[in-house]
Amino acid sequence: MAGTKDDRSTRGRSEIDRVRLRKILLDSLPEGFVRWGCRLQAVEQNVKTGDVQLDFDHGTESGFDLVVGADSA
């Protein structure tokens, strides 16, 4: 129906609400795949292999295909 809130909210732009997008993305991942509240201390890359190691306050992690960081801003 023309003039509904849904019609006006996009205004012809390809946008999505942040909360809805986060839910879509998180629901597409296995349980426990995302770790919240991890404070990154350092990032190191092996020059020979290109592997990246992330040093967190809880320990070291590696073997990532993708890392997404956010500061809640």
C-alpha positions, 0 to 999 in steps of 0.5 A: 500500500502506497504511503505506508511506513515501510514505503517511506522508510526506504525512500528509494535507497537500499538501506536496512535497519542496523538491528535487523541487519545484525539479527540477519547476520547473526542468525546465519552463523552457527551458535557460539561463532561470534564472541562478544566482549573480547578486548584486542591487545595486538595484531601480528602477521607472519611475513612469510605465511601471511597468517594473522594472529590476534592477541586478546586479553583472554589469549591468542587466536588465529586461523581466521578467514574474516575478522570484524571489529567494532567499538560499539560506537 
